[in-house]
Amino acid sequence: MGVIGTEWCQTSLLRISCIIRKFDKIILMKANNKQLLKDSLIWGFVLWLIGYILSFILFFIVSPLMIGWIIAPIGTVITLLVLFKKIKSVDFKYYLILAIVWTLIAVILDYLFIVKLLNPVGYYKPAVYLYYGLTFGLPLFVSTKRKV
């Protein structure tokens, strides 16, 4: 009985250890999902809002045709700073989700708060498509520079 008891005890400890590890992974996944939610929604909105506010400031300074071309490099630098300094993940899927969510935020909020609200003539110009491309592409680019 001593041998069987020892085996049972070792097997039980192994099961308990396995359960604890799975529980730790679940907690870590929930923490990562919470962080992903913050990084995608909050940073996506903040980055969009920076460009939106800049566009109103620039509207009084430069030609409306130039606004997008001036915001693009500024937005690129700010987005790269956020991606390198604030986003800590090294997982490509994480950055892919950021790219998708940030782009959706940009397209939807642009449509609601620029196209529908302000009714600009011919809003969708090459600079806007560049902006959407950068919004999607920059997180993917940064994901290739992160070390696992």
C-alpha positions in Angstrom: 0.0 0.0 0.0 2.9 2.3 0.6 4.0 2.2 -3.1 0.4 2.7 -4.3 -0.1 5.6 -1.9 3.1 7.2 -3.0 2.2 6.9 -6.7 -1.2 8.3 -6.0 0.3 11.1 -4.0 2.8 11.9 -6.8 0.1 11.7 -9.5 -2.2 13.9 -7.4 0.5 16.5 -6.9 1.2 16.4 -10.6 -2.4 17.0 -11.3 -2.6 19.8 -8.8 0.5 21.3 -10.2 -1.0 21.1 -13.7 -4.2 22.7 -12.6 -2.3 25.5 -10.9 -0.3 26.1 -14.1 -3.5 26.2 -16.2 -5.1 28.6 -13.7 -2.0 30.9 -13.9 -2.3 30.8 -17.7 -6.0 31.8 -17.5 -5.2 34.6 -15.2 -2.3 35.8 -17.4 -4.6 35.5 -20.5 -7.3 37.6 -18.8 -4.6 40.2 -17.8 -3.3 40.2 -21.3 -6.8 40.6 -22.7 -7.5 43.5 -20.4 -4.3 45.1 -21.5 -5.1 44.4 -25.1 -8.5 46.0 -24.7 -6.9 49.1 -23.1 -4.1 49.3 -25.8 -6.5 48.9 -28.7 -9.5 51.0 -27.6 -7.9 53.7 -25.5 -4.7 54.3 -27.6 -6.8 53.9 -30.8 -9.1 56.6 -29.7 -6.4 58.9 -28.3 -4.4 58.7 -31.5 -7.5 59.4 -33.6 -8.4 62.3 -31.3 -4.9 63.8 -31.6 -5.3 63.9 -35.4 -8.8 65.2 -35.2 -7.7 68.1 -33.0 -4.7 68.8 -35.2 -6.9 69.0 -38.2 -9.1 71.7 -36.6 -6.0 73.7 -35.6 -4.4 73.3 -39.1 -7.7 74.2 -40.8 -7.1 77.9 -39.8 -3.5 77.8 -40.8 -3.0 75.9 -44.0 -5.1 75.0 -47.1 -7.5 72.2 -46.4 -5.9 70.2 -49.2 -2.6 70.2 -47.2 -4.0 69.2 -43.7 -3.7 65.4 -44.3 -0.2 65.7 -45.7 0.9 67.7 -42.6 -0.8 65.5 -40.1 0.6 62.2 -41.6 4.2 62.6 -40.5 3.2 64.0 -37.1 0.8 61.2 -36.6 3.3 58.7 -37.7 5.9 59.9 -35.2 3.3 59.9 -32.3 2.0 56.5 -33.3 5.5 55.0 -33.3 6.2 56.6 -29.9 3.1 55.0 -28.5 3.9 51.6 -30.1 7.5 51.5 -28.9 7.1 53.2 -25.5 3.6 52.2 -24.3 2.8 48.9 -26.0 4.8 46.1 -24.3 3.7 43.0 -26.1 6.0 40.9 -28.4 3.2 38.9 -29.9 2.4 39.5 -33.6 -1.3 38.6 -33.0 -1.5 41.4 -30.4 -0.2 43.9 -33.0 -2.5 42.6 -35.7 -5.4 43.2 -33.4 -4.1 46.7 -32.6 -3.8 47.3 -36.4 -7.4 46.2 -37.1 -9.0 47.9 -34.1 -7.1 51.2 -34.6 -8.0 51.3 -38.3 -11.7 50.5 -37.5 -11.7 53.3 -34.9 -10.1 55.7 -37.5 -12.5 54.9 -40.3 -15.7 54.9 -38.1 -14.9 58.0 -36.2 -13.7 59.9 -39.3 -17.0 58.9 -41.0 -19.1 60.0 -38.0 -17.3 63.1 -36.9 -15.9 64.4 -40.2 -17.9 63.1 -43.1 -21.4 63.1 -41.5 -20.9 66.0 -39.0 -18.9 68.4 -41.1 -19.9 67.3 -44.7 -16.6 68.2 -46.3 -16.5 68.0 -50.1 -14.3 65.1 -51.2 -12.9 64.1 -47.8 -11.5 60.8 -49.0 -8.3 61.9 -50.8 -4.9 60.1 -51.1 -3.7 61.6 -47.7 -6.7 59.9 -45.9 -5.9 56.6 -47.5 -2.3 57.0 -46.5 -3.4 57.7 -43.0 -5.5 54.5 -42.9 -2.7 52.5 -44.4 -0.2 53.8 -41.8 -2.7 53.2 -39.0 -2.9 49.6 -40.1 0.7 49.1 -41.1 2.7 50.8 -38.2 1.6 48.3 -35.6 2.6 45.4 -37.9 5.9 47.1 -38.7 6.7 47.5 -34.9 5.8 43.9 -34.3 8.7 42.8 -36.5 11.1 44.9 -34.4 10.1 43.4 -31.0 12.2 40.7 -29.7 10.6 37.5 -28.3 
